[in-house]
Amino acid sequence: MQPDPVEDGVIDQARTAAVDYGNRRTNYLWDPNDPTVWPSPQLPDTVFQACVLHASRLYRRRDTVDGTISWGDAGVVRVGRADPDIEALYGSVGPVVFG
């Protein structure tokens, strides 16, 4: 694949947003541009995986304004705001908050 400045910018924006959310959600403050952070024993694999999945979801969601994506013959698929798998990954390492 050849570099594409437009798509690379969108991917980087999704990655940055996912890392920002992950930092706030889990209290693991890490900079994904720092080569000493990953792989690191201080950052659980679960947090990294959650951020990768979250960034992928944000990137795919950009194709739709109303949360639906057409899959041709398969019909229309709704892309919800939250993914239960991503939330479970974040929740498994995040701080427990009591109301």
N, C-alpha and C positions, 0 to 999 in steps of 0.2 A: 504494500500500500504506500502510496506517495503522500507526503505531508499535505494537508489541506488547512490553510490558516483559519478559514471560517469554521469548519467542523472541529478542529483542534481547540479553538476558542470556546466553543459550546461544550465540548467534553471537559475542558479544564474548569469551566464555570460550574458544571454539575459536580465535578470532583471536589472543588473548593466548598460548595454549598453542603455537600454530604459530610465532609470533614468538619466543617463548622458546626453542623447539627450534632455530629457524633461527639465533638469536644464538649458541647454544652450538655448533652444528654448523659454522658458517662463520666465527666470530670477527668478524663485522660486528655490533658492538653498536649497535643503533638502537632508538629509541622510536617506534612507529608513531603515537603521539599528538602527536608533535612535527611541526608543519607545515613546518619547514625541512628535514626529512630526506627527504621524498619529494615530488617527484622530486629526486634528488640524484646527482651524479656519484660520491659516495662509496659509494652503495649500488647494486650491480649490479641490472639488471632481472631477472636470473636468480634472485637471492635473493628479491626481491619476489614474483615469479611462483610460486616454490616455496612461500612462506608462504601465498599466496592459495589455491593448490591444496590445501595441507596443512590449512588451516583449513576449507575446504569438505569435505574428507574426514572430518575430526573431527566436523563438524556432522552429516553424514549418518550417521556411525557411531553417534551417540547413540541412534538408533532401534532398535538391536539390542544385545542382551546377549551373544549367542553368535557374532556376526560374520556372520549371515545376514539377508538382507532378502527378503521375499516380493514378487514383481512380478506378482501376480495369475495370469493365464493363462500367463505366461512361466516361471513356476516360482520357485525360490528361487535367489538369487544370493549368493555369499559375498563379503564385504568383508574383504579381508585386512588384516593389521596394517601392511604396508608397501606403498607404491606405487612401482613401478620408475621412473616418470617423475619423481616428486617426489625420490626418492633421487638420480637422475641430475642433476637441477637443483642440489640441495644439493652433491653431490659435485663438480660442475664448478667450483665457486668455493671450496669448503671447503679447509681445510688438508690437506695430504697427511701421513698419519701412517704411519710405518714401525714395525712391531712391536717 
